Amino acid sequence: MVRGKKNRYKVNGKLLKKFRSILNKSQEEIVALMRDDGAKIGHRAYQEAEQGKSMSLEIISTIARWYHSMKITTNLQIHNENINAETISDYDSWGDHGIKTFKTDLKDRIKNYPTNEQIPLYKIKDHLKLIKIIISSSKRKIVYNLTPTSAQADIIDLYLKSINETKKSVMSLSPLDEDDNYGSEIPSAYLSTIKNYNDIRKDFKDNNMECYVGLYQQPILTVEPVNPSKLTLDDTYTQGDYLDGVVPTDYEPEQYGAFKTKIDFVLYAFFVFDTSNKHTPEITYKNNFNASIIEELVDEDNFTYTGTKSLCLSKMKEYYERKYGYSSNIPTSKLEVREDISYSKYESGEDWIAGIEEAADDVIELLLNDSRLKNFAEYHDIAGNYNFEVREGREKWYKDTSKSHDGLREIVVALLSHDYKISKVVNLILTAGATLKKALDKIPELDPDYYDYV
């Protein structure tokens, strides 16, 4: 008896590699996990699949079913949320070959599909808490949600000058501990700063105005060495200059070599000037270059250049700006100030120093106000048939799924307990996927099988 030859289909190896990178696993680890789940597949077969070779429908389906069980499509713009043989190969049950993996190309998604990100804002009445925000942030964004009168403009000007002086000064979070000697000017300077801040706060109140403050981690593109061991130093000074003592003490020669693009984050402090409101506002940021898009950008179109680090950084920014419209700054046109949720309990900035449970309440409130909570629910396979597009639907989902075990709150508390800021916790949960898993894997208090029952 002669058996007919099995049909074979070309695998989309690049897509499989992307799936595996989301899980942050090696090929050997992926195959071991598949076998643990009962899949019949060998390392060689999986290796050939990632190489894009033609394989039997049985093997392709085995791989597809396992990746589908991992719920990773929330991290990619997959045309079909169900990963099957058609998703990862040119097999087509309708007989039409050629699969469109992504809905649109990267340029189109950047231009037309920004992510709405919520940035919570707070009233900061305590000057030390304001100092903490100023010192911890690298950049600032000023937003005017009012047209200031002449009197209001003068007050805002004083406030911004005070912020600049604080950023430039060496004042720490505990200024009175810096010098214990008699005659120190620190106590007087500290008290003077407090008085000026309190005077400005009073002027705000008298002029029916408020400054709301928030923190946000902006994903940006920067550069790193392709091979650090091959870097040299581009020194503009000669050995004689060093011997003559003409080289500035703070001078450091620049690195020279090949640099490639990488992802980094910069912490922004937001200062929003508005009329005094009953409800503390929040910002909706229509971010065209959110973290997931930037990750794709680096993965699919990684710019490399050879020269000094500063030159490579400049060329990299020029390249992505020209090709994709990229900017590391936050455009004011992409920001919308909204007055939705009351944070009266945190109006004095207590979210940064309050107990974990209080902060968790605030995080849950922010999550319920964002439709991207569906990402978290789908990643843990508990989305059900709830409508995540409206707050009522998200509230009902949370109420129903937390009856027996409040898994969402447990994750929130775990992250807050390990010094994750509120804005970072919100972002991790709303994006979900491998980024959240990686953060939770570093928390020893959580059971390794946590994802099985969340």
C-alpha positions in Angstrom: 0.0 0.0 0.0 1.4 3.4 -1.0 0.5 6.3 1.2 -0.3 9.6 -0.3 2.2 12.5 0.4 1.0 14.8 3.1 0.4 18.4 2.1 2.9 20.8 3.6 2.5 24.5 4.3 5.1 27.3 4.7 5.3 28.6 8.3 5.5 32.3 9.1 8.8 31.9 11.1 9.1 35.6 11.8 5.7 35.7 13.5 6.6 32.6 15.7 9.8 34.4 16.8 7.7 37.4 17.8 5.3 35.2 19.7 8.3 33.6 21.5 9.8 37.0 22.3 6.6 38.1 24.0 7.0 35.1 26.4 10.7 35.9 26.7 11.6 32.2 26.3 14.3 30.3 24.3 13.3 27.6 21.8 14.2 24.9 24.2 12.0 26.4 26.9 9.1 26.8 24.5 9.3 23.2 23.5 9.5 22.1 27.1 6.4 24.1 28.0 4.6 22.6 25.0 5.4 19.1 26.1 4.4 19.8 29.7 1.0 20.8 28.3 0.7 17.5 26.4 1.8 18.7 22.9 3.7 16.2 20.8 6.5 18.1 19.2 10.3 17.9 19.2 12.9 20.7 19.3 14.0 20.1 15.7 10.5 20.5 14.4 9.9 23.7 16.3 13.3 25.0 15.2 12.4 24.4 11.5 9.1 26.1 12.1 10.8 29.3 13.2 13.1 29.0 10.2 10.0 29.3 8.0 10.2 25.9 6.5 7.2 24.0 5.0 5.6 21.6 7.5 2.7 19.3 8.0 -0.7 20.7 9.1 -0.5 18.5 12.2 2.7 20.2 13.5 1.5 23.7 12.5 -1.8 23.2 14.3 0.0 21.9 17.4 2.1 25.0 17.6 -0.8 27.3 16.9 -3.1 25.8 19.5 -0.4 26.1 22.2 0.3 29.8 21.4 -3.4 30.5 21.4 -3.6 29.0 24.9 -1.0 31.6 26.0 -3.3 34.5 25.2 -0.6 36.6 23.6 -2.6 38.3 20.8 -3.4 41.2 23.1 0.2 42.3 22.6 0.1 42.3 18.8 -2.1 43.7 16.1 -3.2 40.2 14.9 -5.8 40.1 12.3 -7.6 37.3 14.1 -7.4 37.0 17.9 -7.7 33.2 17.5 -4.2 31.8 16.7 -4.7 28.9 14.3 -2.9 27.2 11.4 -4.0 30.0 9.1 -2.5 32.6 11.4 1.0 31.2 11.4 1.3 29.6 7.9 0.1 29.8 4.3 -2.5 27.1 5.0 -6.0 28.4 4.2 -9.1 26.2 4.9 -10.9 28.2 2.2 -8.2 27.4 -0.4 -7.0 31.0 -0.6 -3.3 31.2 0.2 -1.4 34.2 1.5 -2.3 35.3 5.0 -2.5 39.0 6.1 -1.0 38.8 9.6 -1.4 42.5 10.6 -4.4 44.7 10.1 -2.4 47.6 8.7 1.3 48.5 8.3 3.3 50.1 11.0 3.2 53.6 9.5 -0.6 53.5 9.3 -1.0 52.3 12.9 1.3 55.1 14.1 -0.6 57.8 12.2 -4.2 56.7 12.6 -4.4 54.5 15.8 -3.0 56.3 18.8 -3.5 54.8 22.3 -5.5 56.7 24.8 -3.5 56.8 28.0 -4.8 58.2 31.3 -2.5 60.4 33.5 -3.9 61.0 37.0 -3.5 64.4 38.5 -3.4 65.6 42.1 -3.4 68.7 44.2 -0.1 69.0 46.0 -0.4 71.0 49.2 2.8 69.7 51.0 5.9 71.3 49.6 8.1 68.3 50.4 5.9 66.1 48.2 6.3 68.6 45.4 10.1 68.5 45.8 10.0 64.8 45.5 8.1 65.0 42.2 10.4 67.7 40.8 13.6 65.8 41.8 12.4 62.4 40.5 11.3 63.7 37.1 13.6 64.4 34.2 11.3 66.6 32.1 8.2 68.7 32.7 5.1 69.4 30.7 3.1 72.5 31.3 -0.6 72.5 30.3 -2.9 75.5 30.5 -6.6 74.5 30.8 -7.6 78.1 31.2 -6.8 81.5 29.7 -5.0 83.3 32.6 -5.9 86.8 33.7 -3.0 89.2 34.3 -3.1 88.4 38.0 -3.2 84.7 37.4 -0.3 84.9 34.9 1.9 86.6 37.5 1.1 83.8 40.0 1.9 81.1 37.5 5.1 82.8 36.6 6.2 82.8 40.3 5.2 79.2 40.7 7.2 78.0 37.6 10.3 80.0 38.8 10.0 78.3 42.1 9.9 74.9 40.4 13.0 75.8 38.3 14.9 77.0 41.4 14.0 73.7 43.2 15.2 71.6 40.3 18.5 73.5 40.1 19.2 73.5 43.8 20.7 70.7 45.9 17.8 70.7 48.2 17.1 67.1 49.2 13.9 65.5 50.5 15.3 66.0 54.1 17.0 69.4 53.8 17.3 69.8 57.6 19.6 66.8 57.7 22.2 68.2 55.4 24.1 70.3 57.9 23.9 70.0 61.7 26.5 72.7 62.4 25.6 76.0 64.1 25.5 78.9 61.7 24.1 76.8 58.8 21.8 78.7 56.5 19.9 75.6 55.5 17.0 76.0 58.1 16.4 79.6 57.0 16.5 78.7 53.3 14.2 75.8 53.9 11.7 77.9 55.9 11.9 80.7 53.3 11.1 78.1 50.5 8.1 76.8 52.5 6.8 80.3 53.1 7.1 81.2 49.4 5.2 78.0 48.4 2.5 78.6 50.9 2.1 82.2 49.8 1.7 81.0 46.2 -0.8 78.4 47.3 -2.8 81.1 48.9 -2.7 83.3 45.8 -4.0 80.3 43.8 -7.0 80.0 46.1 -7.7 83.8 46.1 -7.7 83.8 42.3 -9.9 80.7 41.8 -7.0 78.7 40.3 -5.2 75.5 41.0 -2.1 73.6 39.8 -2.7 69.9 39.4 0.4 67.7 39.2 1.0 64.2 37.8 3.8 61.8 36.8 4.1 59.9 33.6 6.7 57.6 32.1 7.1 58.5 28.4 8.6 55.7 26.2 11.4 57.1 24.0 13.9 56.0 21.5 17.6 56.2 22.3 20.8 54.4 21.3 23.1 51.8 22.7 26.4 50.2 21.4 26.1 47.4 19.0 29.2 45.8 20.6 30.4 47.7 23.7 33.8 45.9 23.5 34.5 47.6 20.2 33.9 51.2 21.3 36.7 53.7 21.3 37.0 57.2 22.9 36.8 60.3 20.7 39.0 62.6 22.7 39.3 66.2 21.4 42.2 67.0 23.8 45.9 65.9 23.4 48.1 64.4 26.0 49.8 67.8 26.3 46.5 69.4 27.1 46.1 67.1 30.0 49.6 67.8 31.2 49.1 71.6 30.9 45.9 71.3 32.9 43.7 73.0 30.3 41.1 70.1 30.2 38.0 70.9 32.2 37.6 68.8 35.3 34.1 67.7 34.2 35.2 66.7 30.7 34.6 63.1 29.5 35.6 62.0 26.0 32.8 60.7 23.9 32.3 57.0 23.0 32.8 56.2 19.3 31.6 53.2 17.4 28.5 51.5 16.0 25.2 52.3 17.8 21.7 50.8 17.4 18.3 52.0 18.5 16.8 50.9 21.8 13.8 51.7 24.0 14.1 53.8 27.2 11.7 55.8 29.4 11.8 59.3 30.7 9.8 60.5 33.7 7.6 63.5 33.0 6.1 65.8 35.7 2.9 67.4 34.5 1.8 70.8 35.8 -1.8 71.6 34.7 -3.1 75.0 35.5 -6.9 75.2 35.7 -9.7 76.8 37.6 -10.4 75.3 41.0 -12.6 72.3 40.5 -14.7 70.0 42.8 -13.3 67.0 40.9 -9.6 66.6 40.3 -9.0 66.3 36.5 -7.0 63.8 34.6 -5.2 63.9 31.3 -6.0 61.7 28.3 -2.9 61.4 26.2 -3.5 60.3 22.6 -0.1 58.6 22.2 0.9 57.7 18.7 4.3 56.3 20.0 3.1 54.2 22.9 5.4 51.5 24.4 4.0 48.7 22.2 4.4 50.7 19.0 8.0 51.7 19.9 8.8 48.1 20.6 7.6 47.1 17.2 9.5 50.0 15.6 12.7 48.9 17.2 12.1 45.3 16.2 11.1 45.9 12.6 13.2 49.0 11.7 16.2 49.3 13.9 18.3 52.2 12.8 22.1 51.8 13.2 24.9 54.3 12.7 28.6 54.7 13.3 30.1 57.7 14.9 30.2 59.4 18.3 27.2 58.6 20.6 25.8 62.1 20.3 26.0 62.0 16.5 24.3 58.6 16.3 21.6 59.8 18.6 21.0 62.8 16.4 20.9 60.8 13.2 18.6 58.2 14.8 16.1 60.9 15.8 16.3 62.5 12.4 15.7 59.1 10.7 12.5 58.2 12.7 11.2 61.8 12.6 11.5 61.9 8.8 10.1 58.4 8.2 7.5 58.1 11.0 7.0 61.6 12.4 8.6 60.5 15.7 9.3 63.0 18.5 10.6 62.3 22.0 8.6 65.3 23.3 4.9 65.1 24.2 2.8 67.3 21.9 0.3 69.5 23.7 -2.2 68.9 20.8 -2.3 65.2 21.9 -3.4 66.1 25.5 -7.0 66.5 26.7 -7.8 67.6 30.3 -10.9 65.8 31.6 -12.8 66.1 34.8 -14.2 62.6 35.4 -13.2 61.1 38.7 -13.2 62.6 42.2 -9.9 62.0 44.0 -10.8 64.0 47.1 -9.2 61.4 49.3 -5.8 62.0 47.6 -6.0 65.7 46.9 -3.0 66.4 49.3 -0.8 64.0 47.4 -1.4 61.1 49.7 -1.2 58.6 46.9 2.6 58.7 47.1 2.8 58.1 50.8 -0.5 56.6 51.8 -0.9 52.9 52.8 -0.8 50.2 50.1 -4.5 49.5 50.4 -5.5 53.1 49.9 -3.2 53.4 46.9 -4.7 50.1 45.5 -8.2 51.7 45.7 -7.0 54.5 43.6 -5.4 52.2 41.0 -8.6 50.1 40.7 -10.5 53.3 40.1 -8.2 54.3 37.3 -8.3 50.9 35.8 -12.1 50.8 35.8 -12.1 54.1 33.9 -10.1 52.7 31.0 -11.4 50.3 28.3 -7.9 48.8 27.9 -8.7 46.8 31.1 -10.0 44.3 28.5 -6.3 43.5 27.7 -5.8 42.2 31.3 -9.0 40.3 31.3 -8.3 38.6 28.0 -4.7 37.8 28.9 -6.0 35.9 31.9 -8.9 34.4 30.0 -11.6 36.0 32.2 -13.0 38.6 29.8 -16.3 36.7 29.3 -19.0 38.6 27.4 -18.7 41.8 29.3 -18.8 45.2 27.5 -15.4 46.8 28.3 -16.2 49.9 26.2 -18.3 51.4 28.9 -17.5 51.8 32.6 -20.6 50.0 33.7 -19.5 46.9 31.8 -16.0 47.1 33.4 -17.5 47.5 36.9 -19.8 44.5 36.4 -16.9 42.4 35.2 -14.8 43.4 38.2 -17.6 42.8 40.7 -18.4 39.3 39.2 -14.8 38.1 38.8 -13.7 39.3 42.3 -16.4 37.5 44.3 -14.4 34.4 45.0 -10.9 35.8 44.5 -9.9 39.4 43.7 -7.0 38.5 41.5 -6.8 42.0 40.0 -6.4 43.7 43.4 -3.9 41.1 44.5 -1.7 42.0 41.5 -2.1 45.7 42.2 -1.2 45.3 45.9 1.8 43.1 45.0 3.2 45.8 42.6 2.6 48.7 45.0 4.3 46.7 47.8 7.4 46.6 45.6 7.7 50.3 45.1 5.9 50.5 41.7 4.3 54.0 41.4 0.6 54.3 40.7 1.1 55.4 37.1 3.4 52.5 36.4 1.0 49.9 38.0 -1.8 51.2 35.9 0.3 51.1 32.7 1.5 47.5 33.4 -2.0 46.2 33.9 -3.6 48.0 31.0 -1.0 46.7 28.6 -0.9 43.3 30.4 1.0 40.5 28.5 4.6 39.6 28.9 5.6 43.0 30.4 3.2 42.5 33.4 4.3 38.8 33.7 7.9 39.8 33.8 7.3 42.3 36.6 5.2 39.8 38.6 7.9 37.0 38.1 10.2 39.2 40.2 7.9 39.3 43.2 8.7 36.2 45.4 5.5 36.5 47.5 3.4 35.5 44.5 2.8 31.8 43.9 4.4 30.5 40.7 1.1 29.1 39.6 -0.7 32.4 40.1 -1.7 32.8 36.5 -3.6 29.5 36.7 -6.3 30.9 39.0 -6.3 34.6 38.5 
